[in-house]
Amino acid sequence: LRCAACEHEWEIEEPPFWCPECAGGEVAAVRGEELEVESIEIETGVGSTEPAIEPEGRLGRPSGGKEEDACIART
């Protein structure tokens, strides 16, 4: 992260996002914006009968949704 007030840069291991040099709260990510998702839990709607994973390994779309409304692309 980089502090907007004093431009101090540091690596953060966990929140809070404040500058350890000047205690400023206005910070910006300068590298490492990648995100690796290790797991996700999806809650289906009440009475949903559609599985979260289709047999072909694709994510199912929301009840009543259209194919073009899907948020996640297949790999």
N, CA, C and O atoms as CSV, one atom per row, in Angstrom:
chain,resi,resn,atom,element,x,y,z
A,1,LEU,N,N,0.840,-1.182,0.000
A,1,LEU,CA,C,0.000,0.000,0.000
A,1,LEU,C,C,0.881,1.239,0.000
A,1,LEU,O,O,2.054,1.189,0.369
A,2,ARG,N,N,0.288,2.358,-0.424
A,2,ARG,CA,C,0.994,3.637,-0.370
A,2,ARG,C,C,0.082,4.663,0.312
A,2,ARG,O,O,-1.094,4.785,-0.028
A,3,CYS,N,N,0.641,5.396,1.279
A,3,CYS,CA,C,-0.090,6.436,1.991
A,3,CYS,C,C,-0.165,7.679,1.110
A,3,CYS,O,O,0.856,8.113,0.577
A,4,ALA,N,N,-1.353,8.258,0.947
A,4,ALA,CA,C,-1.526,9.466,0.145
A,4,ALA,C,C,-0.924,10.684,0.832
A,4,ALA,O,O,-0.516,11.627,0.154
A,5,ALA,N,N,-0.859,10.687,2.154
A,5,ALA,CA,C,-0.350,11.849,2.895
A,5,ALA,C,C,1.169,11.933,2.870
A,5,ALA,O,O,1.717,12.996,2.579
A,6,CYS,N,N,1.864,10.835,3.167
A,6,CYS,CA,C,3.328,10.884,3.282
A,6,CYS,C,C,4.044,10.030,2.235
A,6,CYS,O,O,5.274,10.017,2.191
A,7,GLU,N,N,3.293,9.317,1.391
A,7,GLU,CA,C,3.805,8.456,0.326
A,7,GLU,C,C,4.645,7.277,0.822
A,7,GLU,O,O,5.384,6.676,0.042
A,8,HIS,N,N,4.540,6.943,2.096
A,8,HIS,CA,C,5.221,5.766,2.641
A,8,HIS,C,C,4.587,4.520,2.025
A,8,HIS,O,O,3.361,4.446,1.935
A,9,GLU,N,N,5.390,3.534,1.597
A,9,GLU,CA,C,4.892,2.276,1.054
A,9,GLU,C,C,5.215,1.135,2.004
A,9,GLU,O,O,6.280,1.114,2.621
A,10,TRP,N,N,4.292,0.185,2.122
A,10,TRP,CA,C,4.495,-0.979,2.978
A,10,TRP,C,C,3.609,-2.112,2.496
A,10,TRP,O,O,2.656,-1.898,1.747
A,11,GLU,N,N,3.936,-3.326,2.935
A,11,GLU,CA,C,3.118,-4.497,2.645
A,11,GLU,C,C,2.229,-4.760,3.842
A,11,GLU,O,O,2.669,-4.665,4.987
A,12,ILE,N,N,0.995,-5.087,3.577
A,12,ILE,CA,C,0.036,-5.305,4.658
A,12,ILE,C,C,-0.307,-6.790,4.725
A,12,ILE,O,O,-0.441,-7.450,3.694
A,13,GLU,N,N,-0.444,-7.299,5.916
A,13,GLU,CA,C,-0.799,-8.697,6.096
A,13,GLU,C,C,-2.265,-8.854,6.475
A,13,GLU,O,O,-2.868,-9.884,6.176
A,14,GLU,N,N,-2.840,-7.869,7.116
A,14,GLU,CA,C,-4.259,-7.897,7.460
A,14,GLU,C,C,-4.722,-6.479,7.764
A,14,GLU,O,O,-3.903,-5.620,8.089
A,15,PRO,N,N,-6.057,-6.213,7.661
A,15,PRO,CA,C,-6.563,-4.869,7.983
A,15,PRO,C,C,-6.250,-4.501,9.415
A,15,PRO,O,O,-5.970,-5.428,10.175
A,16,PRO,N,N,-6.263,-3.301,9.865
A,16,PRO,CA,C,-6.827,-2.123,9.197
A,16,PRO,C,C,-5.858,-1.504,8.186
A,16,PRO,O,O,-4.642,-1.665,8.290
A,17,PHE,N,N,-6.419,-0.799,7.212
A,17,PHE,CA,C,-5.633,-0.157,6.166
A,17,PHE,C,C,-5.293,1.275,6.551
A,17,PHE,O,O,-5.917,2.215,6.057
A,18,TRP,N,N,-4.317,1.447,7.422
A,18,TRP,CA,C,-3.833,2.776,7.796
A,18,TRP,C,C,-2.318,2.752,7.769
A,18,TRP,O,O,-1.702,1.711,7.997
A,19,CYS,N,N,-1.727,3.880,7.494
A,19,CYS,CA,C,-0.281,3.977,7.328
A,19,CYS,C,C,0.433,3.828,8.670
A,19,CYS,O,O,0.123,4.560,9.610
A,20,PRO,N,N,1.388,2.891,8.781
A,20,PRO,CA,C,2.117,2.725,10.033
A,20,PRO,C,C,3.113,3.857,10.289
A,20,PRO,O,O,3.602,4.011,11.408
A,21,GLU,N,N,3.414,4.643,9.261
A,21,GLU,CA,C,4.377,5.737,9.384
A,21,GLU,C,C,3.728,6.997,9.955
A,21,GLU,O,O,4.254,7.601,10.890
A,22,CYS,N,N,2.555,7.404,9.378
A,22,CYS,CA,C,1.930,8.666,9.805
A,22,CYS,C,C,0.499,8.490,10.302
A,22,CYS,O,O,-0.138,9.473,10.682
A,23,ALA,N,N,-0.024,7.253,10.309
A,23,ALA,CA,C,-1.384,6.917,10.744
A,23,ALA,C,C,-2.454,7.476,9.817
A,23,ALA,O,O,-3.617,7.564,10.209
A,24,GLY,N,N,-2.080,7.860,8.576
A,24,GLY,CA,C,-3.058,8.331,7.594
A,24,GLY,C,C,-3.964,7.201,7.144
A,24,GLY,O,O,-3.532,6.052,7.049
A,25,GLY,N,N,-5.215,7.523,6.868
A,25,GLY,CA,C,-6.186,6.517,6.463
A,25,GLY,C,C,-6.472,6.495,4.977
A,25,GLY,O,O,-7.196,5.613,4.514
A,26,GLU,N,N,-5.933,7.431,4.210
A,26,GLU,CA,C,-6.162,7.471,2.769
A,26,GLU,C,C,-5.001,6.756,2.082
A,26,GLU,O,O,-3.943,7.347,1.867
A,27,VAL,N,N,-5.202,5.483,1.738
A,27,VAL,CA,C,-4.136,4.664,1.167
A,27,VAL,C,C,-4.575,4.110,-0.184
A,27,VAL,O,O,-5.769,4.068,-0.480
A,28,ALA,N,N,-3.629,3.690,-0.992
A,28,ALA,CA,C,-3.912,3.119,-2.305
A,28,ALA,C,C,-3.075,1.862,-2.494
A,28,ALA,O,O,-1.919,1.810,-2.074
A,29,ALA,N,N,-3.659,0.856,-3.124
A,29,ALA,CA,C,-2.910,-0.357,-3.454
A,29,ALA,C,C,-2.000,-0.042,-4.635
A,29,ALA,O,O,-2.480,0.410,-5.675
A,30,VAL,N,N,-0.693,-0.271,-4.496
A,30,VAL,CA,C,0.255,0.035,-5.563
A,30,VAL,C,C,0.714,-1.226,-6.299
A,30,VAL,O,O,1.307,-1.120,-7.373
A,31,ARG,N,N,0.460,-2.389,-5.760
A,31,ARG,CA,C,0.754,-3.660,-6.426
A,31,ARG,C,C,0.039,-4.767,-5.646
A,31,ARG,O,O,-0.423,-4.555,-4.525
A,32,GLY,N,N,-0.040,-5.924,-6.246
A,32,GLY,CA,C,-0.679,-7.051,-5.568
A,32,GLY,C,C,-2.186,-6.969,-5.549
A,32,GLY,O,O,-2.818,-7.402,-4.586
A,33,GLU,N,N,-2.784,-6.410,-6.617
A,33,GLU,CA,C,-4.239,-6.308,-6.661
A,33,GLU,C,C,-4.901,-7.624,-7.055
A,33,GLU,O,O,-6.127,-7.707,-7.127
A,34,GLU,N,N,-4.090,-8.652,-7.310
A,34,GLU,CA,C,-4.627,-9.953,-7.658
A,34,GLU,C,C,-5.335,-10.541,-6.441
A,34,GLU,O,O,-5.010,-10.213,-5.299
A,35,LEU,N,N,-6.287,-11.398,-6.696
A,35,LEU,CA,C,-7.029,-12.031,-5.616
A,35,LEU,C,C,-7.174,-13.504,-5.943
A,35,LEU,O,O,-7.626,-13.858,-7.032
A,36,GLU,N,N,-6.802,-14.352,-5.026
A,36,GLU,CA,C,-6.957,-15.789,-5.209
A,36,GLU,C,C,-8.046,-16.271,-4.265
A,36,GLU,O,O,-7.912,-16.176,-3.045
A,37,VAL,N,N,-9.120,-16.786,-4.836
A,37,VAL,CA,C,-10.235,-17.290,-4.044
A,37,VAL,C,C,-9.950,-18.738,-3.698
A,37,VAL,O,O,-9.782,-19.571,-4.588
A,38,GLU,N,N,-9.895,-19.041,-2.411
A,38,GLU,CA,C,-9.636,-20.404,-1.959
A,38,GLU,C,C,-10.917,-21.210,-1.854
A,38,GLU,O,O,-10.914,-22.413,-2.115
A,39,SER,N,N,-12.009,-20.567,-1.476
A,39,SER,CA,C,-13.288,-21.259,-1.398
A,39,SER,C,C,-14.409,-20.230,-1.441
A,39,SER,O,O,-14.195,-19.041,-1.205
A,40,ILE,N,N,-15.608,-20.715,-1.746
A,40,ILE,CA,C,-16.774,-19.839,-1.788
A,40,ILE,C,C,-17.990,-20.656,-1.371
A,40,ILE,O,O,-18.122,-21.826,-1.732
A,41,GLU,N,N,-18.868,-20.030,-0.613
A,41,GLU,CA,C,-20.126,-20.662,-0.225
A,41,GLU,C,C,-21.243,-19.885,-0.892
A,41,GLU,O,O,-21.286,-18.657,-0.810
A,42,ILE,N,N,-22.156,-20.598,-1.557
A,42,ILE,CA,C,-23.263,-19.961,-2.254
A,42,ILE,C,C,-24.554,-20.445,-1.631
A,42,ILE,O,O,-24.806,-21.647,-1.545
A,43,GLU,N,N,-25.367,-19.502,-1.199
A,43,GLU,CA,C,-26.658,-19.837,-0.622
A,43,GLU,C,C,-27.704,-19.725,-1.712
A,43,GLU,O,O,-27.833,-18.682,-2.352
A,44,THR,N,N,-28.451,-20.801,-1.926
A,44,THR,CA,C,-29.501,-20.768,-2.932
A,44,THR,C,C,-30.761,-20.198,-2.310
A,44,THR,O,O,-30.916,-20.190,-1.089
A,45,GLY,N,N,-31.646,-19.727,-3.146
A,45,GLY,CA,C,-32.894,-19.151,-2.667
A,45,GLY,C,C,-33.798,-20.208,-2.062
A,45,GLY,O,O,-33.610,-21.402,-2.295
A,46,VAL,N,N,-34.766,-19.776,-1.295
A,46,VAL,CA,C,-35.716,-20.685,-0.661
A,46,VAL,C,C,-36.481,-21.430,-1.745
A,46,VAL,O,O,-37.027,-20.819,-2.664
A,47,GLY,N,N,-36.516,-22.739,-1.632
A,47,GLY,CA,C,-37.253,-23.551,-2.591
A,47,GLY,C,C,-36.528,-23.771,-3.902
A,47,GLY,O,O,-37.119,-24.311,-4.838
A,48,SER,N,N,-35.299,-23.381,-4.003
A,48,SER,CA,C,-34.547,-23.566,-5.242
A,48,SER,C,C,-34.296,-25.048,-5.475
A,48,SER,O,O,-33.879,-25.766,-4.566
A,49,THR,N,N,-34.552,-25.498,-6.690
A,49,THR,CA,C,-34.289,-26.892,-7.035
A,49,THR,C,C,-33.134,-27.015,-8.011
A,49,THR,O,O,-32.720,-28.127,-8.339
A,50,GLU,N,N,-32.606,-25.894,-8.480
A,50,GLU,CA,C,-31.505,-25.915,-9.446
A,50,GLU,C,C,-30.182,-26.099,-8.716
A,50,GLU,O,O,-29.900,-25.367,-7.768
A,51,PRO,N,N,-29.359,-27.066,-9.139
A,51,PRO,CA,C,-28.071,-27.279,-8.476
A,51,PRO,C,C,-27.100,-26.140,-8.753
A,51,PRO,O,O,-27.191,-25.471,-9.783
A,52,ALA,N,N,-26.173,-25.924,-7.828
A,52,ALA,CA,C,-25.166,-24.877,-8.012
A,52,ALA,C,C,-24.190,-25.262,-9.115
A,52,ALA,O,O,-23.731,-24.393,-9.857
A,53,ILE,N,N,-23.865,-26.536,-9.240
A,53,ILE,CA,C,-22.958,-27.015,-10.281
A,53,ILE,C,C,-23.728,-27.971,-11.187
A,53,ILE,O,O,-24.307,-28.953,-10.722
A,54,GLU,N,N,-23.728,-27.672,-12.492
A,54,GLU,CA,C,-24.373,-28.541,-13.456
A,54,GLU,C,C,-23.446,-29.721,-13.737
A,54,GLU,O,O,-22.246,-29.632,-13.478
A,55,PRO,N,N,-23.978,-30.815,-14.259
A,55,PRO,CA,C,-23.150,-31.993,-14.510
A,55,PRO,C,C,-21.916,-31.718,-15.363
A,55,PRO,O,O,-20.886,-32.361,-15.167
A,56,GLU,N,N,-21.995,-30.768,-16.316
A,56,GLU,CA,C,-20.848,-30.465,-17.166
A,56,GLU,C,C,-19.808,-29.647,-16.426
A,56,GLU,O,O,-18.765,-29.337,-17.001
A,57,GLY,N,N,-20.054,-29.277,-15.151
A,57,GLY,CA,C,-19.104,-28.485,-14.386
A,57,GLY,C,C,-19.322,-26.989,-14.498
A,57,GLY,O,O,-18.533,-26.211,-13.963
A,58,ARG,N,N,-20.383,-26.567,-15.187
A,58,ARG,CA,C,-20.676,-25.143,-15.306
A,58,ARG,C,C,-21.524,-24.700,-14.120
A,58,ARG,O,O,-22.283,-25.488,-13.556
A,59,LEU,N,N,-21.389,-23.454,-13.755
A,59,LEU,CA,C,-22.234,-22.914,-12.693
A,59,LEU,C,C,-23.632,-22.712,-13.234
A,59,LEU,O,O,-23.808,-22.231,-14.354
A,60,GLY,N,N,-24.626,-23.076,-12.445
A,60,GLY,CA,C,-25.998,-22.831,-12.836
A,60,GLY,C,C,-26.321,-21.351,-12.758
A,60,GLY,O,O,-25.660,-20.612,-12.030
A,61,ARG,N,N,-27.316,-20.913,-13.488
A,61,ARG,CA,C,-27.694,-19.499,-13.438
A,61,ARG,C,C,-28.810,-19.325,-12.416
A,61,ARG,O,O,-29.492,-20.293,-12.080
A,62,PRO,N,N,-29.007,-18.102,-11.914
A,62,PRO,CA,C,-30.043,-17.856,-10.917
A,62,PRO,C,C,-31.418,-18.248,-11.437
A,62,PRO,O,O,-31.671,-18.195,-12.640
A,63,SER,N,N,-32.289,-18.634,-10.543
A,63,SER,CA,C,-33.638,-19.020,-10.909
A,63,SER,C,C,-34.290,-17.918,-11.728
A,63,SER,O,O,-34.319,-16.763,-11.304
A,64,GLY,N,N,-34.814,-18.267,-12.900
A,64,GLY,CA,C,-35.461,-17.286,-13.760
A,64,GLY,C,C,-34.486,-16.477,-14.593
A,64,GLY,O,O,-34.905,-15.636,-15.387
A,65,GLY,N,N,-33.194,-16.715,-14.428
A,65,GLY,CA,C,-32.185,-15.953,-15.159
A,65,GLY,C,C,-31.986,-16.468,-16.563
A,65,GLY,O,O,-32.423,-17.569,-16.900
A,66,LYS,N,N,-31.322,-15.668,-17.387
A,66,LYS,CA,C,-31.013,-16.040,-18.757
A,66,LYS,C,C,-29.544,-16.404,-18.840
A,66,LYS,O,O,-28.751,-16.028,-17.976
A,67,GLU,N,N,-29.184,-17.136,-19.883
A,67,GLU,CA,C,-27.786,-17.552,-20.060
A,67,GLU,C,C,-26.855,-16.349,-20.074
A,67,GLU,O,O,-25.764,-16.414,-19.508
A,68,GLU,N,N,-27.267,-15.235,-20.718
A,68,GLU,CA,C,-26.399,-14.061,-20.796
A,68,GLU,C,C,-26.285,-13.327,-19.461
A,68,GLU,O,O,-25.449,-12.433,-19.330
A,69,ASP,N,N,-27.103,-13.678,-18.468
A,69,ASP,CA,C,-27.030,-13.056,-17.149
A,69,ASP,C,C,-25.976,-13.713,-16.261
A,69,ASP,O,O,-25.688,-13.210,-15.175
A,70,ALA,N,N,-25.401,-14.819,-16.702
A,70,ALA,CA,C,-24.412,-15.522,-15.879
A,70,ALA,C,C,-23.207,-14.632,-15.634
A,70,ALA,O,O,-22.734,-13.954,-16.546
A,71,CYS,N,N,-22.708,-14.632,-14.402
A,71,CYS,CA,C,-21.605,-13.754,-14.008
A,71,CYS,C,C,-20.242,-14.390,-14.210
A,71,CYS,O,O,-19.249,-13.677,-14.355
A,72,ILE,N,N,-20.173,-15.695,-14.222
A,72,ILE,CA,C,-18.886,-16.373,-14.233
A,72,ILE,C,C,-18.730,-17.148,-15.534
A,72,ILE,O,O,-19.593,-17.948,-15.894
A,73,ALA,N,N,-17.639,-16.912,-16.230
A,73,ALA,CA,C,-17.379,-17.597,-17.496
A,73,ALA,C,C,-16.770,-18.963,-17.243
A,73,ALA,O,O,-16.082,-19.175,-16.245
A,74,ARG,N,N,-17.025,-19.877,-18.145
A,74,ARG,CA,C,-16.412,-21.197,-18.039
A,74,ARG,C,C,-14.952,-21.106,-18.430
A,74,ARG,O,O,-14.560,-20.257,-19.230
A,75,THR,N,N,-14.148,-21.997,-17.852
A,75,THR,CA,C,-12.732,-22.052,-18.230
A,75,THR,C,C,-12.472,-23.282,-19.046
A,75,THR,O,O,-11.338,-23.517,-19.465
